[in-house]
């Protein structure tokens, strides 16, 4: 047996002999790693979902502000920007919020323009049912909303509206559960039905969706639109993506800050257990020194012992964090990061875990953990073996 193998075997034996301490130390460390990894995993997954959704968003969105609050746009506002050289098309959109008493929260009503429905069964976005029939007073809702209201295709629902002439809508389809991140509280109906529910007159729109022929000119187009429509708020798709990244990063920071006391308590416990060399360990080090072991051998064994416990705890923590987010759906953590207020989406997140992220977490945990055990072992190895064994 080589020297390295002998040292590793001794380190494994020390971990087994001090099993209770190793389990307590490794368990606390694994919990801390699991919490940190779960927050990072979910933040990256949410950012990836926002990045995938960006492809379906318009290049530029134009809104109107009155007194700092969103207001409707007029039809002539769309005509003001249609002749911009790089603009390929301008689509007025009708959407808004309706308070649902049974939900005690808002749902989003979106109008589908005749001849251009925003969904298609061919695209695989429907779990059941069919597309809308223009003028038939029909609706398609998110799977989570339909489940909450107990609706099935063929049921008729009258949504609250300030307009007494707003029609009741028949459910003809629901979105797939995998789209809950974007459709959990969405109701899509005919454009005229949406106007009736939202009390929005004809010729007005909630915002304008602008498509640009050359993405490189998006910023120039946005600046031109701002000049032609005074008081307009112009939102670029790239800017919206950055806002999503910053929002998820801020929420992740708040979650980690809220859990900081628990993490600090676990780290203090780990420091105390790892840095403390008890009488039995001092006596063991003294015996090893008396048998001819060098200080380097003692430090190598203590380092290997710490790395064994730390690596096992880190691997377990990463696995627990991954299972918490991607297998169990991050219960208790998801509402804090996703940011929905009432109807939380249930769609499973797509794992986007990179090797660099795993290595970063592992090194950030194992580095300090290993150093905590080397210094007290070095101090103990400097004492005279006879004095230590005499007590």
C-alpha positions as CSV (number, residue, x, y, z in Angstrom):
1,X,0.0,0.0,0.0
2,X,1.4,3.4,-1.0
3,X,1.9,6.3,1.4
4,X,-1.1,8.2,-0.1
5,X,-3.3,5.2,0.1
6,X,-2.4,4.7,3.8
7,X,-3.1,8.3,4.6
8,X,-6.4,8.2,2.9
9,X,-7.4,5.0,4.6
10,X,-6.5,6.5,8.0
11,X,-8.6,9.6,7.1
12,X,-11.6,7.4,6.2
13,X,-11.2,5.5,9.5
14,X,-11.1,8.7,11.4
15,X,-14.4,9.8,9.8
16,X,-16.0,6.5,10.7
17,X,-14.7,6.7,14.3
18,X,-16.1,10.2,14.8
19,X,-19.3,9.3,13.0
20,X,-21.7,11.4,15.1
21,X,-19.5,14.5,14.6
22,X,-19.2,13.9,10.9
23,X,-22.9,13.4,10.4
24,X,-23.8,16.5,12.5
25,X,-21.2,18.6,10.6
26,X,-22.1,17.2,7.2
27,X,-25.8,17.6,7.8
28,X,-25.6,21.2,8.6
29,X,-23.3,21.9,5.7
30,X,-25.6,20.0,3.3
31,X,-28.6,22.1,4.4
32,X,-26.7,25.3,3.8
33,X,-25.5,24.2,0.4
34,X,-29.0,23.0,-0.5
35,X,-30.6,26.3,0.3
36,X,-27.9,28.3,-1.6
37,X,-28.0,25.9,-4.6
38,X,-31.8,25.9,-4.7
39,X,-31.9,29.7,-4.9
40,X,-29.2,29.8,-7.6
41,X,-30.8,27.0,-9.6
42,X,-34.2,28.5,-9.6
43,X,-33.0,32.0,-10.4
44,X,-31.1,30.6,-13.5
45,X,-34.1,28.6,-14.5
46,X,-36.5,31.6,-14.3
47,X,-34.0,33.7,-16.3
48,X,-33.9,31.0,-18.9
49,X,-37.7,30.9,-19.1
50,X,-37.8,34.6,-19.5
51,X,-35.2,34.3,-22.3
52,X,-37.2,31.7,-24.1
53,X,-40.4,33.8,-23.8
54,X,-38.6,36.8,-25.3
55,X,-38.8,35.3,-28.8
56,X,-42.6,35.6,-28.6
57,X,-42.5,39.3,-27.5
58,X,-42.8,42.2,-29.9
59,X,-39.6,44.2,-30.7
60,X,-41.1,47.4,-29.2
61,X,-44.1,48.0,-27.0
62,X,-45.7,51.5,-26.9
63,X,-47.8,52.6,-24.0
64,X,-49.4,55.9,-23.1
65,X,-49.0,57.5,-19.7
66,X,-51.3,60.1,-18.2
67,X,-50.2,61.5,-14.9
68,X,-47.6,58.8,-14.7
69,X,-50.2,56.0,-15.0
70,X,-51.0,53.8,-18.1
71,X,-53.8,55.0,-20.3
72,X,-55.3,53.8,-23.6
73,X,-53.9,54.7,-27.0
74,X,-55.9,56.0,-29.9
75,X,-56.0,54.5,-33.4
76,X,-54.3,57.6,-34.9
77,X,-51.3,56.9,-32.6
78,X,-50.6,53.7,-34.6
79,X,-50.7,55.7,-37.9
80,X,-48.0,58.1,-36.6
81,X,-45.4,55.3,-36.5
82,X,-46.4,53.1,-39.4
83,X,-44.3,55.1,-41.9
84,X,-41.1,54.8,-39.9
85,X,-38.6,53.2,-42.3
86,X,-37.6,50.2,-40.1
87,X,-41.1,49.5,-38.8
88,X,-42.6,46.3,-40.4
89,X,-45.9,46.4,-38.7
90,X,-48.0,47.9,-35.8
91,X,-50.6,45.9,-34.0
92,X,-53.0,47.5,-31.4
93,X,-53.5,45.2,-28.5
94,X,-56.5,45.0,-26.1
95,X,-55.8,43.6,-22.7
96,X,-56.4,44.4,-19.1
97,X,-57.1,43.2,-15.6
98,X,-60.4,42.0,-14.2
99,X,-60.9,41.4,-10.4
100,X,-62.3,38.0,-9.7
101,X,-64.0,37.9,-6.2
102,X,-63.7,34.1,-5.9
103,X,-60.0,34.3,-6.5
104,X,-59.6,37.6,-4.5
105,X,-57.2,38.7,-7.2
106,X,-56.9,39.9,-10.8
107,X,-56.9,37.9,-13.9
108,X,-55.6,39.1,-17.3
109,X,-58.1,39.4,-20.2
110,X,-56.5,39.4,-23.6
111,X,-58.3,40.2,-26.8
112,X,-57.7,38.1,-30.0
113,X,-58.0,40.1,-33.2
114,X,-60.3,38.6,-35.8
115,X,-58.3,36.6,-38.4
116,X,-55.2,36.6,-36.3
117,X,-55.7,34.5,-33.1
118,X,-52.7,34.6,-30.7
119,X,-52.8,30.8,-30.3
120,X,-53.0,27.7,-32.5
121,X,-53.6,24.1,-31.8
122,X,-50.9,23.3,-34.4
123,X,-48.4,25.0,-32.1
124,X,-49.2,22.6,-29.3
125,X,-50.1,25.2,-26.7
126,X,-53.5,23.8,-25.9
127,X,-54.0,20.9,-23.5
128,X,-57.6,20.4,-24.6
129,X,-60.2,22.0,-26.7
130,X,-59.8,24.2,-29.8
131,X,-59.1,27.7,-31.0
132,X,-61.5,30.6,-30.7
133,X,-64.3,31.2,-33.3
134,X,-64.5,35.0,-34.0
135,X,-67.7,36.5,-32.7
136,X,-68.9,33.4,-30.9
137,X,-68.3,34.7,-27.3
138,X,-65.7,32.0,-26.4
139,X,-62.6,32.0,-24.3
140,X,-59.4,30.0,-23.7
141,X,-58.0,30.1,-20.2
142,X,-54.9,29.0,-18.4
143,X,-55.0,25.4,-17.0
144,X,-54.4,26.6,-13.5
145,X,-57.2,29.1,-13.6
146,X,-59.6,26.6,-15.1
147,X,-58.7,24.1,-12.3
148,X,-59.3,26.7,-9.6
149,X,-62.7,27.7,-11.0
150,X,-63.7,24.1,-11.8
151,X,-64.2,24.8,-15.4
152,X,-64.3,22.3,-18.3
153,X,-64.7,22.9,-22.0
154,X,-68.4,23.8,-22.7
155,X,-68.9,25.6,-19.4
156,X,-70.1,29.2,-19.6
157,X,-68.6,31.9,-17.2
158,X,-69.7,35.5,-16.7
159,X,-66.7,37.6,-15.7
160,X,-67.2,40.7,-13.5
161,X,-67.3,43.9,-15.6
162,X,-68.4,47.5,-15.2
163,X,-70.2,47.1,-18.5
164,X,-73.6,45.5,-17.9
165,X,-73.8,44.4,-21.6
166,X,-70.6,42.3,-21.3
167,X,-71.3,38.8,-22.6
168,X,-70.8,35.5,-20.7
169,X,-68.0,33.4,-22.3
170,X,-68.0,29.7,-23.1
171,X,-64.8,27.8,-22.4
172,X,-63.5,26.1,-25.5
173,X,-59.9,25.3,-24.5
174,X,-57.2,25.4,-21.9
175,X,-53.5,26.0,-22.2
176,X,-51.0,23.2,-21.5
177,X,-49.8,23.1,-17.9
178,X,-46.2,23.6,-19.0
179,X,-47.2,27.2,-20.1
180,X,-48.5,28.1,-16.6
181,X,-45.5,30.5,-16.1
182,X,-47.1,32.7,-18.7
183,X,-50.8,31.7,-18.8
184,X,-51.8,30.8,-15.3
185,X,-54.2,33.8,-14.9
186,X,-54.8,34.5,-18.6
187,X,-58.2,34.6,-20.3
188,X,-58.1,35.0,-24.1
189,X,-61.3,35.9,-25.9
190,X,-62.5,37.7,-29.0
191,X,-61.3,41.3,-29.4
192,X,-64.9,42.7,-29.1
193,X,-65.6,40.6,-26.0
194,X,-62.4,41.9,-24.4
195,X,-63.4,45.5,-25.1
196,X,-66.8,44.8,-23.6
197,X,-65.4,43.3,-20.5
198,X,-62.8,46.1,-20.0
199,X,-65.2,48.9,-21.1
200,X,-62.8,50.0,-23.8
201,X,-64.3,51.9,-26.7
202,X,-63.6,50.9,-30.3
203,X,-60.6,52.7,-31.8
204,X,-58.6,52.5,-28.5
205,X,-56.0,50.0,-27.5
206,X,-54.1,49.1,-24.3
207,X,-50.7,49.3,-26.2
208,X,-49.1,49.0,-29.6
209,X,-46.9,46.0,-30.5
210,X,-44.3,47.1,-33.1
211,X,-42.3,44.7,-35.2
212,X,-39.0,45.9,-36.6
213,X,-37.5,44.6,-39.8
214,X,-33.9,45.1,-38.6
215,X,-33.3,44.4,-34.8
216,X,-30.2,46.5,-34.9
217,X,-32.4,49.6,-35.5
218,X,-34.7,48.9,-32.6
219,X,-33.2,51.7,-30.4
220,X,-33.5,54.2,-33.2
221,X,-37.1,53.2,-33.8
222,X,-37.9,53.5,-30.1
223,X,-36.4,57.0,-30.0
224,X,-38.4,58.1,-33.1
225,X,-41.6,56.7,-31.6
226,X,-41.0,58.7,-28.4
227,X,-40.6,61.9,-30.5
228,X,-43.7,61.3,-32.5
229,X,-46.0,60.3,-29.5
230,X,-45.2,62.7,-26.6
231,X,-45.7,61.1,-23.2
232,X,-45.4,57.6,-24.6
233,X,-43.5,54.9,-22.8
234,X,-41.5,52.9,-25.3
235,X,-40.3,49.5,-24.1
236,X,-37.7,47.6,-26.1
237,X,-37.6,43.8,-26.0
238,X,-33.9,43.8,-24.9
239,X,-34.7,46.2,-22.1
240,X,-37.5,44.0,-20.9
241,X,-35.1,41.0,-20.8
242,X,-32.7,43.0,-18.7
243,X,-35.5,44.0,-16.4
244,X,-36.4,40.3,-15.9
245,X,-32.8,39.4,-15.2
246,X,-32.5,42.2,-12.6
247,X,-35.9,41.4,-11.0
248,X,-35.0,37.7,-10.5
249,X,-31.6,38.5,-9.2
250,X,-33.0,41.0,-6.7
251,X,-35.6,38.5,-5.5
252,X,-32.9,35.9,-5.1
253,X,-30.8,38.3,-3.1
254,X,-33.8,39.1,-0.8
255,X,-34.4,35.3,-0.2
256,X,-30.7,34.8,0.6
257,X,-30.7,37.8,2.9
258,X,-33.8,36.5,4.7
259,X,-32.1,33.2,5.2
260,X,-28.8,34.7,6.2
261,X,-29.2,34.2,10.0
262,X,-29.8,30.5,9.5
263,X,-26.9,30.2,7.2
264,X,-24.6,32.1,9.6
265,X,-25.7,29.9,12.5
266,X,-24.8,26.8,10.4
267,X,-21.5,28.2,9.4
268,X,-20.6,29.1,13.0
269,X,-21.5,25.6,14.1
270,X,-19.4,24.2,11.3
271,X,-16.5,26.5,12.3
272,X,-16.8,25.5,15.9
273,X,-16.9,21.7,15.1
274,X,-14.2,21.8,12.5
275,X,-11.8,24.1,14.2
276,X,-12.0,22.5,17.6
277,X,-9.5,19.7,18.3
278,X,-10.6,17.7,21.3
279,X,-8.5,15.8,23.8
280,X,-9.0,12.5,21.9
281,X,-7.8,14.0,18.6
282,X,-4.8,15.7,20.3
283,X,-3.9,12.4,21.9
284,X,-4.2,10.7,18.5
285,X,-2.0,13.3,16.8
286,X,0.5,12.8,19.6
287,X,0.6,9.1,19.1
288,X,1.1,9.5,15.4
289,X,3.9,11.9,15.9
290,X,5.5,9.5,18.4
291,X,5.3,6.7,15.8
292,X,7.3,8.8,13.4
293,X,4.6,10.7,11.4
294,X,5.7,14.1,10.2
295,X,3.7,17.2,10.5
296,X,3.0,17.1,6.8
297,X,1.5,13.6,7.2
298,X,-0.8,14.8,10.0
299,X,-2.0,17.8,8.1
300,X,-2.6,15.7,5.0
301,X,-4.8,13.3,7.0
302,X,-6.8,16.1,8.6
303,X,-7.2,17.8,5.2
304,X,-8.4,14.5,3.6
305,X,-10.8,14.0,6.5
306,X,-12.3,17.4,6.1
307,X,-12.5,17.1,2.3
308,X,-14.3,13.7,2.7
309,X,-16.9,15.2,5.0
310,X,-17.2,18.4,3.0
311,X,-17.3,16.8,-0.4
312,X,-20.0,14.4,0.7
313,X,-22.0,17.2,2.3
314,X,-21.6,19.4,-0.7
315,X,-22.7,16.7,-3.1
316,X,-25.7,15.9,-0.9
317,X,-26.6,19.6,-0.7
318,X,-26.4,20.1,-4.5
319,X,-28.6,17.0,-5.0
320,X,-31.1,18.2,-2.4
321,X,-31.2,21.6,-4.0
322,X,-31.7,20.2,-7.5
323,X,-34.5,17.8,-6.3
324,X,-36.1,20.7,-4.3
325,X,-36.4,22.9,-7.4
326,X,-36.7,20.6,-10.4
327,X,-38.4,17.5,-8.9
328,X,-40.6,18.9,-6.1
329,X,-41.3,22.3,-7.7
330,X,-39.5,24.4,-5.0
331,X,-42.3,24.4,-2.4
332,X,-41.9,27.4,-0.1
333,X,-39.3,29.0,-2.3
334,X,-41.1,29.4,-5.6
335,X,-43.7,32.0,-4.6
336,X,-40.8,34.2,-3.2
337,X,-38.9,34.1,-6.5
338,X,-41.6,33.9,-9.2
339,X,-43.5,36.8,-7.7
340,X,-47.1,35.9,-8.4
341,X,-49.6,37.2,-5.9
342,X,-52.6,34.9,-5.9
343,X,-52.6,32.2,-8.6
344,X,-49.2,30.6,-8.6
345,X,-48.0,28.9,-11.8
346,X,-47.3,25.1,-11.4
347,X,-45.3,24.6,-14.6
348,X,-42.1,22.6,-14.1
349,X,-38.9,24.5,-14.6
350,X,-36.3,23.4,-17.1
351,X,-32.9,22.7,-15.5
352,X,-30.2,25.1,-16.6
353,X,-27.4,24.0,-14.3
354,X,-23.9,24.5,-15.6
355,X,-20.7,22.8,-14.6
356,X,-19.1,26.2,-13.7
357,X,-21.9,26.9,-11.3
358,X,-21.5,23.6,-9.6
359,X,-17.8,24.1,-9.3
360,X,-18.2,27.6,-8.0
361,X,-20.5,26.4,-5.2
362,X,-18.3,23.5,-4.4
363,X,-15.1,25.6,-4.2
364,X,-16.8,28.3,-2.2
365,X,-17.9,25.7,0.4
366,X,-15.0,23.3,0.4
367,X,-12.2,25.9,0.5
368,X,-13.0,27.6,3.8
369,X,-14.2,24.3,5.3
370,X,-10.9,22.6,4.6
371,X,-8.8,25.5,5.9
372,X,-10.8,25.5,9.2
373,X,-9.5,22.1,10.0
374,X,-5.9,22.4,8.9
375,X,-4.9,25.3,11.2
376,X,-5.9,23.7,14.6
377,X,-4.4,20.4,13.5
378,X,-1.1,22.1,12.7
379,X,-1.2,23.7,16.2
380,X,-1.8,20.4,17.8
381,X,1.0,18.7,15.9
382,X,3.5,21.3,17.2
383,X,3.0,20.2,20.8
384,X,5.4,17.7,22.4
385,X,3.9,14.2,22.1
386,X,5.0,13.1,25.6
387,X,3.3,16.2,27.2
388,X,0.1,15.6,25.4
389,X,0.0,11.9,26.3
390,X,0.7,12.7,29.9
391,X,-2.3,15.0,29.9
